[in-house]
Amino acid sequence: MVSRTAMTRKRYNILALIFVTVVINYMDRSNISVAAPALSEDLSLTKVQLGYIFSAFGLTYSLLQIPGGILADHVRPRLLYPVILLLWSLATLLQGLVSSLAALIGLRASIGVFEAPSYPTNNRIVTSWFPDRERASAIAVYTSGQFIGLAFLTPLLVTIQAWFGWRGLFIFSGSVGIVWAIVWWFFYRDPQRHETVSASELEMIAAGGGLIEADTPAGPADEVRFSLSDLREVFSHSKLWGIYLGQFCLVSLFTFFLTWFPTYLVEYRGLDFIKSGFLASIPFLAAFVGVLLSGFLSDFLVRRGVSNEASRKGPIILGMLLSILIVGANYTDSTALIIFFLAVAFFGNGLASITWVFVSLLAPRRLIGLAGGVFNFIGGLGAVISPIVIGYLAENGDFAPALLFVAVVAFLGLCSYLFLVGKIQRVEKRTAAGPRVRGDR
């Protein structure tokens, strides 16, 4: 039995659970991009129809972020996560059994419904389990799961499809998630309910700003009950709008890689399907390096006493600048240079992907889940809009206008963090009369 006084490190076990969950989460989002060329040929789908299939996930995922954030604030992760995991994995599996455009759109939309609470829940768990000085690193680690998972899984998924077809690809992906839902139920616990975490580790987390009580509502009912004033609150601060709009731009770039990237390589750049699977992994590896570098460097600078403005915002601003370079792929026919520009842009996307730390740093303490839901809702609109816009821009087979569109959106994200976010400090509730208070701009 573990001593309750010895310093344990159970928070890293929890982080490992989140990491694997994020890998599965993004496998179930991205498998449609791997299946797209074969699926569209088999079902005679146009690029515009593919754009709507890609967008269906983003629409429901975005619209349900606020309800998902409310769920994350009020339902314990041990119950919430395995339920939504099971449901979105079943919807993933069922994609391998249908043949109509309407059914594919409906199932992609249902995956968005069931995945909606996932990232607000991730953020709530990390806010509960990690002190402030480790939080960007923790967010970087679990966020890296979306990149490293896609980097290594893309060749695997391509190979599975080559052997078993696009239907087998969906059945495989869904089955993995069903198994992991069972694993989560058996191994996850909230900080104050974890049987082997030490008191000293809990004290260290709490003293460092970790909200270990966030998983255990202890006050009167009116302290945890949702109200419309809570919703007004998370929409009333310009610095929160800065991170919301910045996330929209970040997700728009990421969604290009999550949806249209394999089609871009195969159909526009003329690469064979197997080779494209391996080349597609390079930008994801670059993004993986970017997000880990960003998170650990950011926390290192915080520990050295560097201001939040430099240590937290610096990587995001640099990342957005690098993301604009995606447009360079429009000016070369060299496969090596095309992959280089895309890898640099996605490295920048990785650098900027610690944006969730701003929800922990800026949102009112009681509304972190709700603010995270709004943050992901507006960010998720990028996953709704960009696949459709790119589908129309590339309708004639030319992806150059689509890459220009992505570069412009990245520039707007840079402006959002430069001019709206301002000083990094937690916002406080406005008074009844509505004057500005500390933390607002």
N, C-alpha and C positions, 0 to 999 in steps of 0.2 A: 504494500500500500504506500502511495506517495505521501510524504509528510506535508501537512498543510502549512508548515512554516518555511520549508525549503522553497527556493525560487524556481518555479517551473516555467516552461515556455510553451504552454498549451495554445497560446494565441497563434503560433506558427502552424500547429496542426489544423486549426480552424482555417487559416489562410490557405493551406493546401487543399482543403475541401472546397473552398470557394474557387480556387484556381481550376480544379478539374471541372467544376460545374460550369465555369465560364467557357472552357474548351468545348464542352458538350453543347452549351447554349449556342455558340457561334458555328459549330459544325451543323446544327440544325437550321441556322439561318443561311449558311453559305452553300449547302449541298445543292440548292436549286441552281446556283451559278455554274457548278460543275456539270449538272444534268442538262443545262439549258440547250446547248447545241444539239444533243441527241434527242432531247424531249421535244424541242421545237420542230425538228425534222419529222419525228414519229407522229406528232399530232398536228403537223402543218400549221404552226403558229407563226405569226408575223412578229417583227421586232416591237411594234407598238403593243401587241398582245402580251409579249414577254415582259415589257415594261410594266404593264398592269399586274401581272403575276408577281414580279419583284416588289412592286409597290404595295400590294395587298397586306403583306406582313407589316410594313412600316406604318400603314394607316391605322390599323387597330392597335399596334404597339404604342404609337404616339398618343392616340386618343385616350387610351386607358392608363397612361402614366400617372395621372393625378389620382385616380382611384387606386392604382397600384401602390403609389406612395402612401396613401391612407392605410391600405392593408399592411404595408411594411411597418407603419407606426403602431398598429394595433393587433397584429397577429404574429405570434412568435415564429421566428425563422424555422425552428425545428418542425413545425406543422406546415407552414406556408410553402416552404421550398419543395419538399417531396411531393406535395399535391400538384403544384404547378409543373414540376418536372415531369411527373407521370402524364399529365394531360397534354403538354406540348409534344412529348415524345410519341404518344399515341397518334396525334395529328400528323407528326412527321412520318410515321410508319404508314399511315393510311394513304399518303401521297403516292406510294408505290402501288396502290391498288385501284387508282382511278384513271380515267382517260379523257375527261372533258375539261375545257377551259374553266367553266364555272366551278367545278369541283376543286380544281387546283387553286383557284383564287380563294374559294371558301376555306380550304385547309390552310393555306398560307396566312389568311386573315386570322384563323383560330390559333395558329402558333403565336402570332402577335398578341392575341388576347392573353394567352397563358404565360408568355414570357414577360409581360408588362411589369409585374412586380419584382422581377429578378434583380435589376441593378439598384433600385432603391433599397432592396433587402441587402444586397452586397454592401452598400454604403453604410446602412444601419449596423450591420454586423461588425464592420471594420471600425466604425466610430465607437462601438461598445467594447471591442476587444483590444484596441491599440491606442497608446498615448499619442498626443499630437506629434511628437518628434519622430515617430515611426510611421505615421499614417500615409504620407505620400509614397513611401517605399511599399507599404502594404497594398495601396491602391495600384501602384505600378506593377506589382507582382501579379495580382489577380487580373488586371487589365491586360497584362502581357499574354494571358491565356488565350485571348481572342486572336492575337497575332501568331504566337508560337503554335497554337493549335491549328490555325489555318495554314501556316507555313509547312508543317509536317503532315497535316491531314490532307491537304490538297492533292499531293501525289498519291496518297493512299486512296482517297475517294475516287480519283481518276482511274486507278488500277481496279478498284472494286467495280466501278461502272463498266470498265473494259471487259471484265469477267462475267458480271451478272446483269449488266444493263442498268439503265437509270432507275428502274423499279427496285432492283436489288439494293441500289445505293440508298434509297429512302428507307427500306425495311431494315437495313443494317444500322443506319443512323438512329432510327427510332428505338430499336432494341437496346442500344447502348444506354440511352437516357432512362429507359424503364428500370434497368439494373441499377443505375446510379441513384435513382430516387430512393430505392431501398437502402443503399449504403448511407445516404444522407440521414435518413431517419434513425439509423442505429448509431451514428457517430457524432452528429452535431448536438451541442448543448449551449445554452446561453451562459454568459460568464458566471453568474451567481448560482447557476444550476449544474455547473460542470463538476462532476464528482472528484476529479483528480487535480483540478487547478489549485494552486497554493494561495493562501491568504496574502502572502507577500507579492505574488504576481498581480492579484487583484488590486492591492494597495498601490503598486507601481503604476498600473494602468489608470486608476482613478486619479492619482496625484499628478499624472502627466496629461490630464485632460480627457481621458477616455470616459465615455458616458456609460459606465457599466450598469447604471440604474435604468438606462433606456430600455433594457429588455425586461424590466420588472416594474411596471407601473405601480407606484406605492402611495400615491396621493388620492385625494377625493376623486370621485367619478368625473367632476367637471374639469379636472386637470388633464384628463386624457381623452375626453369626448371631442370629436370633430365638430367644428362650427364653420359657418360661412365666413366669419371674420378671420379664421385661419387662412382660408383661401385668398381673401383680399390681402392679407398680410404678405404672403409670398409673392404677390404680383405688384407690391407697392414700393419697391426699392430699386433704384436705377442700377445699383451695383449687382443685384441679383439678375436684372434684365441683361446686364453685360455678359454674365456667364451663360444665361439661357441662349442668347443670340450667338455667342461664341460656340456653344455646343451644336447649334443648328449647322453652322458652317463646318465644324469638325466632322460631324456625322455625314454631311453631304459628300465629302471627299472619301471617307471610309466606305460609304455605300457603293461608290463606283467600283472599288476593289472587291466588295462583297458580292456584287451582282454582275456587272457588265465586263469585268476585267478578262475572264477567260474567253468570252465572246469577242472582245476586242483583239486578243492575241490570235485566236483561231481564224476569225472571219475577215478582220481588217488588216492584220499583219501577216496572215497566211501561214501560221505555224501549225504543225500537225498536233493532234489532240494530246498525245502522250507527252511530247516535248513541251507543250504549253503548260501542262500541269507542273512540271519541274521548274520552268522559268517563272511561273506565277508565284512560286514559293519564295523567290528572292526578295521582292518588296515586302512580303510579310515578315521575313527574317529581319530585314532592315527596320521595320516598324517595331519588332520585338526588342531589338537593341535600343532603339530610340526611347521606348517607354521605360525600360529598366534604367537606362542612363539618366533619364529625366527624374524618375522617382528617387533613386538613391542619391543623385547629386543634389536634388532639392532638399532632402532631409539632412544631408551632410552640411549644406550651407546654413540651414536653420540651426543645427547644433553648433556651428561656428559663430553664431550671432548675426548672420546676414539677414537683412530685412525680408519680410514676406514678399514685398514688392519685387525684390530681385530674385529671391530663391524660389518663389512659387510662380510668379508671372513670367520670369525670364525664359524658362524653357518653352512656355506656351507661345510667347511672342516669336522666339527663334523658330519654333516648329511651324508656325503659320507662314513665316517667311519662306522656309524651305518648301512648304507644300505648294506654293505658287509655281515652283519650278516644274510641275507636272506638264505645263504647257510646252516645255522644251521638246517633248516627244513628238510634237507636231512638225518639227523642223529637221528631222533626220529619218532615214530609211534603214539605218544600222540597227540590227536587233540588239546588239550590246548597248548602244547608246539609249535606245528606247527603254530597255530594262533599267539602265542607270538613272535616267530622269524619273522614272516611275518609282524606283527604289528610294531615291533622295526625297521625293515628295512624300512617300509613305513613311520614311524615317522621320520626317518632320511631323507627320500625323501622329506617330508614336511619341515623339517628344512632347506634343501638346496634349497627350491623352491622360495626363494626371488631373484633368479638369475637375474630376469628382472631388478632389481635395478642397476645392472652393466651396462646395456644398457644406462640407464639414466645418470650414472656417468661417463662412459668412452667414449661413442660415440661422434663424432663431433656434435655440437649443431644443425646444419642444416640438419643432416643426421640421426636423432634418429629413424625415421620410417624405413629408409632403413637398418640401422644397426640392428634394431629389426627384420626386415624381414630376413636378413642373419642369425642372431642368431636363429630364429625359423626354418629357412630352414635346417640348419645343425642339430639342435636339432630334427627336424621332421624326419630326416633320421633314427633316432633311432626307430621311430614308423613304418618305412618301413622295416627296417632290422630285428629288434628283433622278430616280430610275425612270420616271415618266418623261421628264425633260430630256434626259439622255436618249431615251427611246425615240422621241420625235426628232431630236437633233441628228441622230445616226440612222434615221429611217432609210436614207438612200445609200447606206453603207459607209459613209464618211464620219469617222469619230473625231476629227479635228475640232469641230465646233463644241463637241461635248467636253473635251479636255480644256478648252478655253473657258467654258462655263464653270468647271470645277476650280480652275485657277482664280477666277474672279470671286467665287464664293470664299475661297481661302483668304483672299485679301480682305474681304469684309469681316471675316472672323478676327483677323489681326487688328482691324480698326476697333472692333468691339472691346477687346481687352485693353487696347491702348487708351480709349476715350471714355468708356462707360464704367469699368470695374472700379477704378480708383484705388484708394487705400484699402489694404486687406485687414478688415476687422469685422467681428460679428455684428450683424444688424440687430437693432432692438425694436420692440413694438412701438408703433406710433401712439401718441396720446390721443384721447378721444377727440380733441380739437384738431388733430392732424398735423402739428408742427413736426419739423424734422428733428430727429434725435441722433445721438451718437451712432456712427456706422452707416448713415444714409447720406446720399449726395443729392 
